[in-house]
Amino acid sequence: MSTEPETRPSAATPGKRQHLLHDELPEEHEDSLIGILHRVIRVGVKVLAVLMVFVILWGIFDVVYVLYQQLASPPFLLLEVGDIFRLFGAFMVVLIAIEIFINIRLYLGTSVLPIQLVVATALMAIARKVIVLDISTVSAEYVFAIAAVVLALGVTHWLVARKH
């Protein structure tokens, strides 16, 4: 299976080729109801992109607010290790939201599902889990499960990157 997007000549730009955007959701379909439903789904994905921008901005404001609260409370201008880990977690959540937005944007703009980016986003999410993990409160099975997920995603990312 090729990861190259299908192309067709464009009427707007003679001689150039235009990428087909998501052939699985064509705007024109032999069944007009299906065509309408495809357009509704495309609008829904755009709404998700807008909402994700709001989530990212909210997350940034939250990080700033939490940092301000931590620095403004006694002892002033000092952070404890637990505070730093909570801040790291908050930063990572914003970065994961940005990665998800990029996934949505690429989904809207190309016909290729960005598998490597999706796997990298999953790696970032599990890395956040590892960073904020309180090892004293979880079982050994939980740690092994997270390790298995990290290993599986790492190998998958390596294999996908190697293919390209």
C-alpha angles and dihedrals in degrees: 000000000000121000091204113111117245114249137200133184113274121228090210094054110032114210093018124099124234124210115241109234113225105329087197088069104038116177090220115054132166087243109060093207091056090048090053091047091051090053090049090052091050090052089048091054090051090051088052089053091052091047091049090056089055090049090051093050091046089050092051091051089048092053091049092047094048091047091049091049092050094048094043096052123081125307084047119225092003128112125202121218092256090052091052092051091050089051091049089052091050091049091049092051090056091047091050090050089052090051090050090051090052089051090052092047092050090047090055095043106043141034092229120090104226096230094171091053092047091051091046089052090051089049090052091050093051090044088056088052090052093047094053096036113128099211092196093064102046133073126247089247090058091051091048091049091053090047090052091050092048091049093047093048092044092052091045091051091048092049093048092046091048091053090057 
